[in-house]
Amino acid sequence: MGAGALGGLAAGALGGAAGATGPGAALAGALLAAWMLLVFALRRRLQRRLEGLDPTNPADRREIINSMSSLEFPLSSRLAIEVGLFKTFAIPSISSVLHQ
């Protein structure tokens, strides 16, 4: 799919059932298509950078983990940390020690 096809799809999706046309819908479609192309290009750049790293090297492993947790799955990483901390501090023995 080219940028023109994406723009047409985006304009149709943003227009809703009313089938909005005009410069506003065209601009919204163009902006959405540009955003999608930018995201695609940035993800490909990250993928190429990560493919060049060696997973057996500790520094490269740290870079891979940081990139994946902060750029690819930020919400999942944050929720995992929050659930882990909540579960840890919800244990009565730990809570009583921390409360003292």
Residue pairs with C-beta under 8 A, 6 or more apart in sequence:
1 9
3 33
3 34
3 37
6 29
6 32
6 33
6 36
6 37
7 26
7 29
7 30
7 32
7 33
8 29
9 29
10 28
10 29
10 32
10 33
10 36
11 25
11 26
11 28
11 29
12 19
12 29
14 20
14 25
14 28
14 29
14 32
15 21
15 25
46 67
46 71
49 67
50 63
50 64
50 67
53 60
53 63
53 64
54 60
55 61
55 64
69 77
70 77
88 94
89 95
89 98
